[in-house]
Amino acid sequence: MTAAINHNGVLLRPASEFQTLEPGVYLDVPFSEYLRAPALSNSFLCGFERSAGYAIWNRDAPVEEEAESATDLGSLVHTLALEPDQVSDRYLVMPKLKLTTIEGREKAADYEAQAKAAGLIPVDRDTFRKAGLMADSLLAHPDMRMWLRAANGFSEATILWHDADTGLLCKARCDRLIFVTGGVVIFDVKTIARLDKLNRWYVQDYGYARQRAQQSTTNSSP
């Protein structure tokens, strides 16, 4: 997208304007660029629950590139469910290989090298199949399909705003932002190994409640 879009009175800005750091809703901002933006985020602030030093270290410490490029099941499910058109631009699905053999390991290494050269994340076929089943299960629910495939919705939208009390610049990344009459609905998609573990303690431990939306009547919020 190369131009801003006025959607129901909200100016949706293109990624090319993100570096201005003007408050608003931005589309197609690469996640790496979002992370670099000098604004406060929920993930940064939650580090202060341990200590200020930990929060700053967790934000600024170097990260092993190999670990960053490894397949994350949650991220893969997100892409399949929310941005299916981006799958081939982010992942290289490897054929089923027999890693107990020298030939299989050599072929796996070749595919991983190809993926790295192309800026893609290698993913084995079994993991891709598992993630696909999880995404399809999510979309099989009629209400979820309606929201996640709504024409007036946008995936991975980035929001910048100034906090009404402090004036500090804040940022948020929405898995899915859907415009509805009188406002917006924001979805935060989570993956979990077992549904029976999803209780109020789980929500508290992972800080999900801290991300709940709060209505604002100030002019500082987009």
Backbone as ProteinMPNN parsed JSONL, in Angstrom:
{"seq_chain_A": "MTAAINHNGVLLRPASEFQTLEPGVYLDVPFSEYLRAPALSNSFLCGFERSAGYAIWNRDAPVEEEAESATDLGSLVHTLALEPDQVSDRYLVMPKLKLTTIEGREKAADYEAQAKAAGLIPVDRDTFRKAGLMADSLLAHPDMRMWLRAANGFSEATILWHDADTGLLCKARCDRLIFVTGGVVIFDVKTIARLDKLNRWYVQDYGYARQRAQQSTTNSSP", "coords_chain_A": {"N_chain_A": [[0.846, -1.178, 0.0], [0.549, 2.241, -0.85], [-0.501, 4.665, -0.155], [-2.319, 6.671, 2.252], [-5.361, 5.583, 3.832], [-8.652, 6.558, 4.349], [-10.669, 5.249, 6.62], [-13.76, 4.847, 7.704], [-13.539, 7.288, 9.075], [-11.124, 6.994, 10.359], [-7.703, 7.401, 9.92], [-5.799, 5.338, 8.071], [-2.533, 4.637, 7.947], [0.22, 4.166, 5.65], [3.023, 1.83, 5.709], [5.291, 3.197, 4.927], [5.188, 5.656, 6.149], [5.661, 5.21, 8.778], [8.017, 5.762, 10.179], [7.822, 8.396, 10.863], [6.569, 8.455, 13.244], [4.133, 9.467, 13.961], [1.046, 9.645, 15.739], [-1.392, 7.124, 15.139], [-2.986, 4.609, 13.021], [-1.235, 2.046, 11.503], [-0.5, 0.182, 8.562], [0.859, -2.876, 7.291], [3.416, -2.743, 8.422], [6.635, -3.953, 8.884], [7.473, -6.485, 11.281], [9.982, -6.355, 12.497], [10.616, -3.667, 12.206], [8.64, -2.528, 13.733], [9.416, -3.409, 16.279], [11.753, -1.916, 16.629], [10.855, 0.667, 16.915], [10.9, 3.595, 18.896], [9.054, 3.473, 21.266], [6.802, 2.898, 24.003], [5.854, -0.393, 24.912], [3.583, -3.122, 25.664], [4.979, -5.531, 26.16], [7.506, -4.591, 26.873], [6.973, -3.023, 29.175], [5.971, -4.969, 30.905], [8.228, -6.21, 31.821], [9.1, -4.725, 33.962], [7.836, -5.749, 36.124], [9.545, -7.559, 37.182], [12.063, -6.21, 37.433], [13.515, -2.95, 36.873], [15.966, -3.047, 35.64], [15.916, -5.576, 34.432], [13.863, -5.229, 32.556], [14.965, -3.349, 30.768], [17.258, -4.736, 29.953], [16.074, -6.971, 28.716], [14.927, -5.79, 26.541], [17.092, -4.673, 25.139], [19.168, -6.528, 24.899], [21.37, -8.52, 22.842], [20.238, -10.802, 20.288], [20.377, -14.157, 19.308], [20.724, -14.854, 15.942], [20.155, -17.286, 14.655], [18.398, -18.499, 16.417], [16.296, -16.713, 16.264], [15.401, -17.132, 13.699], [14.361, -19.615, 13.751], [11.665, -21.969, 13.451], [8.644, -20.971, 14.83], [5.882, -22.259, 16.32], [3.539, -20.922, 17.106], [3.774, -18.459, 15.74], [3.7, -19.351, 13.118], [1.109, -20.449, 12.963], [-0.316, -18.099, 13.35], [0.347, -16.717, 10.974], [-0.754, -18.416, 9.01], [-3.476, -18.316, 9.691], [-4.118, -15.582, 9.832], [-2.705, -14.139, 7.879], [-2.662, -15.55, 5.287], [-1.778, -15.143, 2.671], [0.812, -14.429, 2.935], [2.376, -16.564, 3.581], [4.078, -18.029, 1.773], [5.985, -16.115, 1.382], [7.375, -16.018, 3.682], [8.032, -18.545, 4.671], [9.728, -21.647, 4.032], [8.73, -24.674, 3.085], [9.885, -27.778, 3.881], [10.482, -30.975, 2.333], [9.411, -34.219, 3.51], [11.89, -35.709, 5.33], [14.31, -38.237, 6.057], [15.858, -38.053, 8.84], [17.535, -39.671, 10.208], [19.403, -40.667, 8.602], [22.489, -40.108, 6.775], [22.219, -38.937, 4.266], [19.659, -37.811, 4.463], [20.052, -35.884, 6.495], [21.907, -34.247, 5.214], [20.396, -33.258, 3.07], [18.478, -31.845, 4.496], [20.07, -29.871, 5.628], [20.807, -28.554, 3.297], [18.332, -27.506, 2.427], [17.804, -25.775, 4.562], [19.891, -23.974, 4.243], [19.203, -22.887, 1.759], [16.821, -21.64, 2.464], [17.713, -19.718, 4.315], [19.339, -18.149, 2.63], [17.403, -17.063, 1.012], [16.029, -15.544, 2.763], [14.022, -16.775, 4.19], [12.071, -18.771, 6.506], [12.837, -21.998, 7.429], [10.679, -24.821, 7.531], [9.615, -27.915, 8.729], [7.681, -30.5, 7.137], [5.814, -31.869, 8.759], [5.444, -30.15, 10.945], [4.384, -27.954, 9.609], [2.018, -29.058, 8.672], [0.73, -29.584, 11.112], [0.436, -26.977, 12.128], [-1.219, -25.98, 10.142], [-3.562, -27.473, 10.548], [-4.299, -26.472, 13.043], [-4.815, -23.782, 12.432], [-6.894, -24.121, 10.576], [-8.763, -25.291, 12.245], [-9.358, -23.174, 13.932], [-10.517, -21.389, 12.096], [-12.697, -22.86, 11.359], [-14.749, -22.384, 13.077], [-17.728, -20.653, 12.839], [-18.17, -17.97, 13.77], [-15.571, -17.052, 14.332], [-14.397, -17.27, 11.807], [-15.911, -15.362, 10.466], [-15.071, -12.958, 11.712], [-12.245, -13.013, 11.382], [-11.944, -13.065, 8.661], [-13.196, -10.861, 7.77], [-14.06, -8.247, 5.552], [-13.671, -5.625, 6.267], [-11.563, -5.685, 7.983], [-8.181, -5.774, 9.307], [-5.051, -7.316, 9.34], [-2.299, -7.695, 11.642], [-2.014, -4.97, 12.349], [-0.54, -1.876, 13.287], [-0.44, 0.318, 16.02], [0.09, 3.634, 17.083], [0.22, 5.904, 19.776], [-0.191, 8.693, 22.055], [0.149, 8.529, 25.51], [-2.466, 9.456, 27.624], [-2.09, 10.384, 30.252], [0.692, 10.683, 30.735], [1.857, 11.532, 28.388], [3.676, 10.072, 27.01], [4.976, 8.24, 24.207], [3.34, 5.449, 22.912], [2.999, 2.034, 21.778], [1.347, -0.563, 19.917], [0.645, -3.828, 18.686], [-1.665, -5.278, 16.702], [-3.199, -8.375, 16.314], [-5.483, -8.755, 14.778], [-7.55, -6.262, 13.527], [-10.709, -4.999, 13.427], [-13.1, -2.989, 11.926], [-16.091, -1.789, 13.267], [-19.524, -0.767, 13.694], [-19.41, 2.229, 15.358], [-16.919, 1.819, 16.509], [-14.03, -0.301, 17.051], [-13.069, -3.768, 16.839], [-10.696, -5.773, 18.385], [-8.611, -8.502, 17.898], [-6.646, -10.842, 19.636], [-4.776, -13.403, 18.972], [-4.042, -16.487, 20.445], [-1.974, -19.356, 21.033], [-2.247, -22.531, 22.576], [-1.273, -25.372, 24.447], [-3.027, -27.062, 25.864], [-6.467, -26.852, 26.398], [-7.637, -27.04, 28.891], [-5.895, -25.815, 30.563], [-6.309, -23.184, 30.369], [-7.105, -20.805, 32.347], [-7.974, -18.376, 34.914], [-5.586, -17.953, 36.257], [-3.647, -18.609, 34.413], [-4.109, -16.641, 32.505], [-3.413, -14.434, 34.057], [-0.697, -14.981, 34.69], [0.568, -14.805, 32.206], [0.098, -12.238, 31.546], [-2.088, -11.404, 30.012], [-4.402, -10.04, 30.719], [-3.527, -7.482, 31.118], [-3.417, -6.406, 28.631], [-5.943, -5.798, 27.862], [-8.482, -3.881, 26.268], [-9.203, -0.436, 26.852], [-11.68, 1.965, 27.077], [-11.36, 5.194, 25.69], [-11.764, 8.696, 25.959], [-10.249, 10.761, 25.238], [-8.343, 12.969, 23.097], [-5.922, 11.982, 22.445], [-5.67, 9.398, 21.717], [-5.665, 7.175, 18.874]], "CA_chain_A": [[0.0, 0.0, 0.0], [1.413, 3.403, -0.995], [-1.182, 5.885, 0.269], [-3.17, 6.542, 3.423], [-6.76, 5.281, 3.55], [-9.586, 7.033, 5.368], [-11.626, 4.157, 6.823], [-14.73, 5.205, 8.75], [-13.043, 8.416, 9.85], [-9.801, 6.692, 10.916], [-6.695, 7.438, 8.875], [-4.903, 4.191, 8.07], [-1.304, 5.115, 7.317], [1.065, 3.116, 5.084], [4.266, 1.56, 6.425], [6.301, 4.181, 4.536], [5.087, 6.821, 7.03], [5.785, 4.778, 10.164], [9.181, 6.37, 10.822], [7.473, 9.727, 11.382], [6.095, 8.2, 14.61], [2.905, 10.214, 14.225], [-0.022, 8.766, 16.223], [-2.317, 6.63, 14.133], [-3.004, 3.18, 12.73], [-0.361, 1.784, 10.362], [-0.656, -1.131, 7.957], [1.99, -3.493, 6.581], [4.699, -2.425, 9.048], [7.372, -5.174, 9.241], [7.572, -6.665, 12.727], [11.299, -5.894, 12.938], [10.557, -2.209, 12.294], [7.803, -2.245, 14.9], [10.228, -3.615, 17.479], [12.752, -0.852, 16.75], [10.225, 1.966, 17.168], [11.171, 4.045, 20.263], [7.798, 3.715, 21.974], [6.555, 1.914, 25.057], [4.963, -1.491, 24.543], [3.185, -3.986, 26.77], [6.033, -6.502, 26.454], [8.581, -3.896, 27.577], [6.519, -2.613, 30.498], [5.771, -6.118, 31.795], [9.518, -6.547, 32.407], [9.271, -3.99, 35.219], [7.31, -6.56, 37.222], [10.723, -8.184, 37.796], [12.927, -5.088, 37.83], [13.775, -2.017, 35.773], [17.142, -3.545, 34.929], [15.515, -6.697, 33.588], [13.071, -4.715, 31.433], [15.878, -2.722, 29.807], [18.089, -5.814, 29.391], [15.258, -7.807, 27.836], [14.685, -5.024, 25.326], [18.304, -4.279, 24.42], [20.158, -7.6, 24.781], [21.437, -9.104, 21.494], [19.505, -12.049, 20.096], [20.993, -15.071, 18.357], [19.965, -14.854, 14.698], [19.674, -18.635, 14.356], [17.221, -18.75, 17.252], [15.231, -15.866, 15.762], [14.891, -17.644, 12.434], [13.786, -20.944, 13.946], [10.213, -21.999, 13.312], [7.837, -20.844, 16.03], [4.57, -22.79, 15.944], [2.529, -19.882, 17.279], [3.904, -17.488, 14.65], [3.254, -20.014, 11.89], [-0.348, -20.509, 13.031], [-0.777, -16.731, 13.119], [0.467, -16.387, 9.555], [-1.721, -19.219, 8.254], [-4.848, -17.904, 10.004], [-4.348, -14.15, 9.675], [-2.077, -13.617, 6.67], [-2.339, -16.715, 4.45], [-1.097, -14.737, 1.444], [2.211, -14.147, 3.262], [3.062, -17.801, 3.975], [5.176, -18.354, 0.85], [7.002, -15.059, 1.478], [8.054, -16.119, 4.977], [8.425, -19.91, 5.035], [10.077, -22.659, 3.036], [8.308, -25.975, 3.603], [10.801, -28.825, 3.438], [9.848, -32.285, 2.161], [9.655, -35.148, 4.624], [13.227, -36.28, 5.199], [14.696, -39.216, 7.068], [17.01, -37.422, 9.469], [18.409, -40.678, 10.824], [20.407, -41.037, 7.602], [23.399, -39.041, 6.381], [21.615, -38.267, 3.115], [18.544, -36.999, 4.942], [20.577, -34.72, 7.213], [22.537, -33.362, 4.235], [19.329, -32.582, 2.34], [17.881, -30.881, 5.422], [21.012, -28.751, 5.718], [20.713, -27.825, 2.029], [17.095, -26.735, 2.441], [17.959, -24.695, 5.534], [20.77, -22.983, 3.619], [18.403, -22.217, 0.736], [15.867, -20.768, 3.145], [18.461, -18.593, 4.87], [19.766, -17.303, 1.514], [16.227, -16.383, 0.476], [15.382, -14.799, 3.835], [12.836, -17.508, 4.608], [12.186, -19.635, 7.681], [12.561, -23.388, 7.049], [9.744, -25.517, 8.405], [9.417, -29.285, 8.267], [6.319, -30.733, 6.643], [4.928, -32.262, 9.85], [5.114, -28.938, 11.698], [3.512, -27.15, 8.758], [0.709, -29.723, 8.68], [0.137, -29.373, 12.433], [0.019, -25.578, 12.197], [-2.355, -25.831, 9.241], [-4.746, -28.028, 11.215], [-4.681, -25.541, 14.11], [-5.41, -22.61, 11.791], [-8.17, -24.54, 10.0], [-9.681, -25.506, 13.362], [-9.783, -21.839, 14.364], [-11.392, -20.813, 11.084], [-13.887, -23.694, 11.203], [-15.824, -21.797, 13.875], [-18.332, -19.622, 11.972], [-17.965, -16.61, 14.286], [-14.169, -16.685, 14.155], [-14.171, -17.058, 10.372], [-16.527, -14.088, 10.105], [-14.225, -11.864, 12.187], [-10.879, -13.056, 10.858], [-11.959, -12.894, 7.214], [-14.039, -9.702, 7.483], [-13.481, -7.351, 4.553], [-13.32, -4.369, 6.914], [-10.564, -5.987, 9.001], [-6.78, -5.691, 8.903], [-4.18, -8.144, 10.177], [-1.007, -7.151, 12.05], [-2.046, -3.505, 12.332], [0.277, -1.25, 14.319], [-1.041, 1.557, 16.524], [0.91, 4.55, 17.871], [-0.568, 6.942, 20.434], [0.419, 9.306, 23.224], [-0.591, 8.237, 26.726], [-3.182, 10.656, 28.065], [-1.61, 10.857, 31.549], [2.121, 11.007, 30.746], [2.303, 12.077, 27.115], [4.671, 9.181, 26.419], [4.563, 7.539, 22.997], [3.099, 4.022, 23.13], [2.747, 1.277, 20.56], [0.702, -1.862, 20.061], [0.541, -4.607, 17.452], [-2.925, -6.022, 16.766], [-3.305, -9.528, 15.426], [-6.561, -8.456, 13.831], [-8.317, -5.076, 13.876], [-11.895, -4.978, 12.574], [-13.955, -1.831, 12.138], [-17.511, -2.063, 13.439], [-20.274, 0.463, 13.948], [-19.107, 2.876, 16.624], [-15.598, 1.53, 17.061], [-13.275, -1.4, 16.463], [-12.861, -4.995, 17.614], [-9.308, -6.216, 18.235], [-8.386, -9.897, 18.258], [-5.291, -11.26, 19.99], [-4.829, -14.862, 18.826], [-3.057, -17.2, 21.263], [-1.94, -20.81, 20.918], [-2.069, -23.17, 23.88], [-1.154, -26.82, 24.294], [-4.204, -27.747, 26.411], [-7.496, -25.884, 26.752], [-7.972, -27.095, 30.31], [-4.957, -24.973, 31.31], [-6.694, -21.79, 30.177], [-7.902, -20.33, 33.467], [-7.629, -17.0, 35.279], [-4.185, -17.884, 36.649], [-2.891, -18.627, 33.162], [-4.265, -15.295, 31.941], [-2.643, -13.518, 34.902], [0.739, -15.273, 34.585], [1.073, -14.366, 30.907], [-0.166, -10.815, 31.385], [-3.081, -11.118, 28.98], [-5.368, -9.06, 31.218], [-2.909, -6.161, 31.01], [-3.578, -5.949, 27.26], [-7.348, -5.572, 27.536], [-8.745, -2.535, 25.771], [-9.915, 0.475, 27.725], [-12.278, 3.041, 26.292], [-10.765, 6.495, 25.934], [-12.487, 9.82, 25.376], [-9.294, 11.828, 24.99], [-7.941, 13.13, 21.712], [-4.55, 11.493, 22.257], [-5.705, 8.031, 21.193], [-6.125, 7.156, 17.494]], "C_chain_A": [[0.887, 1.235, 0.0], [0.77, 4.696, -0.518], [-2.048, 5.603, 1.481], [-4.613, 6.296, 2.986], [-7.609, 5.811, 4.693], [-10.679, 5.985, 5.507], [-12.52, 4.512, 8.0], [-14.21, 6.31, 9.669], [-11.69, 8.195, 10.498], [-8.799, 6.657, 9.767], [-5.75, 6.256, 9.035], [-3.659, 4.57, 7.275], [-0.496, 3.943, 6.752], [2.36, 2.967, 5.87], [5.34, 2.602, 6.114], [6.288, 5.42, 5.423], [5.381, 6.483, 8.491], [6.938, 5.473, 10.886], [8.916, 7.79, 11.302], [7.014, 9.647, 12.828], [4.899, 9.071, 14.982], [1.842, 9.249, 14.743], [-0.963, 8.362, 15.11], [-2.246, 5.131, 13.997], [-2.226, 2.95, 11.44], [-0.552, 0.351, 9.875], [0.641, -1.575, 7.297], [3.353, -3.099, 7.146], [5.416, -3.729, 9.394], [7.55, -5.268, 10.755], [8.911, -6.162, 13.262], [11.322, -4.377, 13.091], [9.702, -1.784, 13.476], [8.614, -2.371, 16.189], [11.21, -2.475, 17.703], [12.149, 0.512, 17.098], [10.407, 2.375, 18.627], [9.894, 4.45, 21.0], [7.592, 2.605, 22.993], [5.561, 0.861, 24.587], [4.614, -2.304, 25.779], [4.31, -4.95, 27.153], [7.206, -5.852, 27.192], [8.156, -3.565, 29.003], [6.345, -3.797, 31.447], [7.08, -6.554, 32.441], [9.764, -5.859, 33.737], [8.659, -4.731, 36.404], [8.442, -7.296, 37.924], [11.684, -7.124, 38.301], [13.121, -4.188, 36.617], [14.959, -2.505, 34.944], [16.793, -4.673, 33.985], [14.761, -6.202, 32.357], [13.972, -4.133, 30.35], [16.771, -3.778, 29.155], [17.307, -6.626, 28.376], [14.978, -7.106, 26.511], [15.941, -4.866, 24.478], [19.322, -5.394, 24.213], [20.179, -8.166, 23.369], [20.742, -10.46, 21.461], [20.212, -12.877, 19.046], [20.136, -15.17, 17.095], [19.397, -16.227, 14.371], [18.409, -18.943, 15.139], [16.03, -17.951, 16.741], [14.599, -16.441, 14.509], [14.262, -19.024, 12.564], [12.259, -20.876, 13.874], [9.537, -21.925, 14.68], [6.412, -21.238, 15.651], [3.496, -21.724, 16.039], [2.558, -18.872, 16.149], [3.41, -18.071, 13.333], [1.734, -20.107, 11.847], [-0.941, -19.131, 12.757], [-0.766, -16.394, 11.637], [-0.575, -17.133, 8.733], [-3.153, -18.727, 8.469], [-5.122, -16.454, 9.636], [-3.792, -13.565, 8.386], [-1.688, -14.759, 5.732], [-1.587, -16.356, 3.176], [0.383, -14.469, 1.658], [3.031, -15.407, 3.556], [4.269, -18.085, 3.084], [6.284, -17.311, 0.884], [7.817, -15.167, 2.763], [8.633, -17.502, 5.26], [8.805, -20.735, 3.81], [9.74, -24.009, 3.644], [9.209, -27.054, 3.023], [10.045, -30.139, 3.248], [10.158, -33.171, 3.362], [10.981, -35.861, 4.391], [13.506, -37.251, 6.337], [15.998, -38.734, 7.709], [17.925, -38.406, 10.187], [19.482, -41.138, 9.842], [21.276, -39.83, 7.254], [22.794, -38.238, 5.233], [20.48, -37.336, 3.537], [19.021, -35.743, 5.647], [21.224, -33.727, 6.245], [21.484, -32.581, 3.449], [18.657, -31.525, 3.216], [18.768, -29.643, 5.545], [20.964, -27.903, 4.453], [19.462, -26.952, 1.992], [17.187, -25.555, 3.406], [18.85, -23.59, 4.978], [20.021, -22.195, 2.544], [17.439, -21.221, 1.368], [16.571, -19.521, 3.68], [18.88, -17.621, 3.776], [18.602, -16.49, 0.955], [15.496, -15.554, 1.535], [14.107, -15.443, 4.332], [13.126, -18.348, 5.849], [11.89, -21.063, 7.246], [11.614, -24.052, 8.042], [9.536, -26.921, 7.858], [7.948, -29.535, 7.984], [5.354, -31.103, 7.766], [4.501, -31.053, 10.678], [4.152, -28.065, 10.916], [2.101, -27.731, 8.741], [-0.003, -29.477, 10.008], [-0.379, -27.941, 12.564], [-1.193, -25.33, 11.307], [-3.649, -26.349, 9.849], [-5.24, -27.09, 12.313], [-5.357, -24.307, 13.526], [-6.782, -22.948, 11.215], [-9.217, -24.775, 11.095], [-10.231, -24.171, 13.864], [-10.818, -21.266, 13.394], [-12.657, -21.626, 10.845], [-15.052, -23.157, 12.025], [-16.427, -20.634, 13.084], [-18.114, -18.198, 12.453], [-16.529, -16.152, 14.064], [-13.864, -16.438, 12.678], [-14.734, -15.703, 9.94], [-15.622, -12.916, 10.484], [-12.861, -11.844, 11.492], [-10.816, -12.896, 9.339], [-12.826, -11.693, 6.812], [-13.331, -8.744, 6.53], [-13.045, -6.025, 5.167], [-12.324, -4.584, 8.06], [-9.158, -5.966, 8.431], [-5.93, -6.495, 9.881], [-2.862, -7.431, 10.457], [-0.962, -5.629, 11.898], [-1.238, -2.972, 13.507], [-0.352, 0.083, 14.722], [-0.005, 2.335, 17.333], [-0.015, 5.588, 18.498], [0.226, 7.506, 21.6], [-0.467, 9.029, 24.442], [-1.196, 9.525, 27.281], [-2.618, 11.231, 29.352], [-0.17, 11.351, 31.516], [2.613, 11.681, 29.47], [3.324, 11.207, 26.41], [4.101, 8.463, 25.193], [4.453, 6.043, 23.28], [2.815, 3.341, 21.792], [2.08, -0.044, 20.885], [0.612, -2.511, 18.692], [-0.696, -5.484, 17.575], [-2.894, -7.202, 15.812], [-4.355, -9.273, 14.354], [-7.366, -7.279, 14.359], [-9.465, -4.968, 12.896], [-12.745, -3.762, 12.928], [-15.41, -2.275, 12.217], [-18.208, -0.734, 13.703], [-19.932, 1.02, 15.326], [-17.742, 2.575, 17.205], [-14.882, 0.42, 16.322], [-13.29, -2.594, 17.406], [-11.429, -5.45, 17.336], [-9.178, -7.648, 18.733], [-6.915, -10.116, 18.565], [-5.307, -12.78, 20.014], [-3.704, -15.514, 19.623], [-3.131, -18.695, 20.969], [-1.638, -21.4, 22.288], [-2.089, -24.682, 23.682], [-2.418, -27.548, 24.749], [-5.222, -26.708, 26.863], [-7.817, -25.887, 28.244], [-6.999, -26.287, 31.165], [-5.336, -23.501, 31.22], [-7.652, -21.377, 31.298], [-7.412, -18.94, 33.865], [-6.176, -16.877, 35.71], [-3.284, -17.868, 35.424], [-2.918, -17.234, 32.528], [-3.433, -14.287, 32.733], [-1.145, -13.721, 34.713], [1.331, -14.755, 33.284], [0.74, -12.903, 30.602], [-1.204, -10.456, 30.35], [-4.066, -10.039, 29.434], [-4.839, -7.636, 31.084], [-3.124, -5.566, 29.617], [-5.031, -5.65, 26.896], [-7.56, -4.103, 27.166], [-9.494, -1.716, 26.831], [-10.442, 1.63, 26.877], [-11.651, 4.357, 26.681], [-11.593, 7.579, 25.259], [-11.559, 10.985, 25.095], [-8.953, 11.876, 23.51], [-6.575, 12.559, 21.435], [-4.532, 10.089, 21.692], [-6.231, 8.044, 19.772], [-7.527, 6.576, 17.394]], "O_chain_A": [[1.863, 1.297, 0.747], [1.436, 5.73, -0.481], [-2.461, 4.469, 1.72], [-5.036, 6.737, 1.917], [-7.326, 5.549, 5.862], [-11.521, 5.841, 4.621], [-12.088, 4.481, 9.153], [-14.414, 6.272, 10.882], [-11.153, 9.108, 11.125], [-9.012, 5.974, 8.766], [-4.996, 6.176, 10.005], [-3.732, 4.796, 6.067], [-0.523, 2.847, 7.312], [2.752, 3.87, 6.609], [6.206, 2.863, 6.948], [7.268, 6.163, 5.452], [5.354, 7.366, 9.349], [6.841, 5.745, 12.083], [9.707, 8.335, 12.072], [7.059, 10.639, 13.557], [4.675, 9.375, 16.153], [1.74, 8.132, 14.236], [-1.292, 9.168, 14.239], [-1.543, 4.456, 14.75], [-2.509, 3.568, 10.414], [-0.741, -0.571, 10.669], [1.419, -0.755, 6.808], [4.346, -3.119, 6.42], [4.861, -4.544, 10.131], [7.753, -4.258, 11.428], [8.97, -5.605, 14.358], [11.969, -3.854, 13.999], [10.004, -0.794, 14.144], [8.504, -1.532, 17.082], [11.475, -2.104, 18.846], [12.868, 1.412, 17.531], [10.101, 1.585, 19.52], [9.689, 5.622, 21.315], [8.14, 1.511, 22.858], [4.557, 1.177, 23.949], [5.268, -2.189, 26.815], [4.566, -5.162, 28.339], [7.832, -6.487, 28.041], [8.914, -3.807, 29.943], [6.544, -3.659, 32.654], [7.065, -7.196, 33.491], [10.545, -6.346, 34.554], [8.926, -4.389, 37.556], [8.338, -7.624, 39.105], [12.076, -7.14, 39.468], [12.918, -4.609, 35.478], [14.964, -2.397, 33.718], [17.304, -4.734, 32.867], [14.985, -6.689, 31.249], [13.772, -4.389, 29.162], [17.015, -3.728, 27.95], [17.815, -6.936, 27.299], [14.812, -7.758, 25.48], [15.877, -4.916, 23.25], [20.254, -5.228, 23.427], [19.125, -8.288, 22.746], [20.668, -11.167, 22.466], [20.605, -12.355, 18.003], [18.96, -15.527, 17.167], [18.279, -16.329, 13.866], [17.473, -19.554, 14.625], [14.896, -18.429, 16.771], [13.404, -16.264, 14.274], [13.696, -19.545, 11.604], [11.651, -19.856, 14.197], [9.828, -22.721, 15.572], [5.807, -20.628, 14.77], [2.637, -21.624, 15.163], [1.511, -18.465, 15.648], [2.783, -17.378, 12.532], [1.132, -19.869, 10.8], [-1.93, -18.999, 12.037], [-1.737, -15.856, 11.103], [-1.21, -16.547, 7.855], [-3.954, -18.722, 7.535], [-6.217, -16.121, 9.182], [-4.343, -12.601, 7.855], [-0.51, -14.921, 5.413], [-0.835, -17.178, 2.652], [1.133, -14.3, 0.697], [4.243, -15.325, 3.757], [5.361, -18.351, 3.585], [7.406, -17.589, 0.461], [8.831, -14.487, 2.917], [9.609, -17.628, 6.0], [8.277, -20.545, 2.714], [10.38, -24.443, 4.601], [9.283, -27.22, 1.806], [9.06, -30.384, 3.944], [11.073, -32.885, 4.134], [11.166, -36.532, 3.376], [12.991, -37.093, 7.444], [17.089, -38.975, 7.192], [18.968, -38.02, 10.714], [20.369, -41.91, 10.206], [20.86, -38.683, 7.416], [22.851, -37.008, 5.228], [20.357, -36.22, 3.033], [18.474, -34.661, 5.435], [21.109, -32.515, 6.425], [21.652, -31.389, 3.19], [18.308, -30.445, 2.74], [18.279, -28.514, 5.563], [21.069, -26.678, 4.519], [19.52, -25.795, 1.576], [16.704, -24.463, 3.105], [18.597, -22.408, 5.211], [20.185, -20.98, 2.433], [17.262, -20.107, 0.875], [16.079, -18.404, 3.516], [18.793, -16.407, 3.959], [18.787, -15.368, 0.483], [14.471, -14.936, 1.247], [13.213, -14.763, 4.834], [14.282, -18.6, 6.191], [10.799, -21.33, 6.741], [11.74, -23.862, 9.252], [9.308, -27.098, 6.661], [7.077, -28.859, 8.53], [4.193, -30.697, 7.734], [3.339, -30.941, 11.067], [3.216, -27.501, 11.48], [1.115, -26.996, 8.789], [-1.201, -29.194, 10.028], [-1.487, -27.715, 13.049], [-2.089, -24.566, 11.667], [-4.706, -25.74, 9.688], [-6.445, -26.925, 12.5], [-6.359, -23.836, 14.062], [-7.724, -22.166, 11.344], [-10.401, -24.496, 10.904], [-11.415, -24.053, 14.178], [-11.849, -20.734, 13.804], [-13.59, -21.145, 10.202], [-16.211, -23.435, 11.716], [-15.702, -19.718, 12.696], [-17.894, -17.301, 11.638], [-16.287, -15.015, 13.661], [-13.148, -15.495, 12.341], [-14.118, -14.987, 9.151], [-15.424, -11.995, 9.692], [-12.384, -10.791, 11.069], [-9.749, -12.622, 8.79], [-13.152, -11.534, 5.635], [-12.142, -8.466, 6.689], [-12.145, -5.369, 4.643], [-12.247, -3.777, 8.986], [-8.962, -6.121, 7.225], [-6.075, -6.368, 11.097], [-2.367, -6.666, 9.63], [0.009, -5.074, 11.383], [-1.251, -3.552, 14.593], [-0.747, 0.877, 13.868], [0.694, 1.762, 18.169], [-0.924, 6.095, 17.84], [1.183, 6.894, 22.076], [-1.675, 9.264, 24.41], [-0.52, 10.547, 27.39], [-2.656, 12.446, 29.543], [0.165, 12.327, 32.188], [3.661, 12.325, 29.469], [3.794, 11.558, 25.327], [2.919, 8.126, 25.143], [5.378, 5.444, 23.828], [2.443, 3.987, 20.813], [2.227, -0.578, 21.985], [0.515, -1.831, 17.671], [-0.767, -6.34, 18.457], [-2.594, -7.04, 14.629], [-4.136, -9.543, 13.174], [-7.814, -7.293, 15.506], [-9.253, -4.858, 11.688], [-13.066, -3.537, 14.095], [-15.901, -3.021, 11.37], [-17.559, 0.291, 13.91], [-20.143, 0.355, 16.34], [-17.433, 3.039, 18.302], [-15.09, 0.216, 15.126], [-13.496, -2.452, 18.611], [-11.003, -5.504, 16.182], [-9.584, -7.967, 19.85], [-6.042, -9.635, 17.843], [-5.797, -13.381, 20.97], [-2.542, -15.13, 19.488], [-4.203, -19.234, 20.693], [-0.867, -20.834, 23.063], [-2.833, -25.201, 22.85], [-2.841, -28.52, 24.123], [-4.891, -25.793, 27.616], [-8.219, -24.864, 28.8], [-7.239, -26.089, 32.356], [-4.757, -22.664, 31.912], [-8.862, -21.581, 31.199], [-6.524, -18.389, 33.215], [-5.58, -15.812, 35.551], [-2.264, -17.179, 35.412], [-1.895, -16.719, 32.078], [-2.819, -13.392, 32.152], [-0.399, -12.75, 34.59], [2.479, -14.31, 33.262], [1.065, -12.397, 29.528], [-1.217, -9.33, 29.851], [-4.512, -9.221, 28.628], [-5.617, -6.691, 30.952], [-3.022, -4.352, 29.442], [-5.324, -5.291, 25.756], [-6.896, -3.21, 27.693], [-10.303, -2.243, 27.595], [-9.717, 2.194, 26.058], [-11.431, 4.62, 27.863], [-12.065, 7.408, 24.135], [-12.015, 12.076, 24.754], [-9.238, 10.939, 22.763], [-6.098, 12.635, 20.303], [-3.489, 9.624, 21.232], [-7.137, 8.817, 19.46], [-8.079, 6.482, 16.298]]}, "name": "protein", "num_of_chains": 1, "seq": "MTAAINHNGVLLRPASEFQTLEPGVYLDVPFSEYLRAPALSNSFLCGFERSAGYAIWNRDAPVEEEAESATDLGSLVHTLALEPDQVSDRYLVMPKLKLTTIEGREKAADYEAQAKAAGLIPVDRDTFRKAGLMADSLLAHPDMRMWLRAANGFSEATILWHDADTGLLCKARCDRLIFVTGGVVIFDVKTIARLDKLNRWYVQDYGYARQRAQQSTTNSSP"}
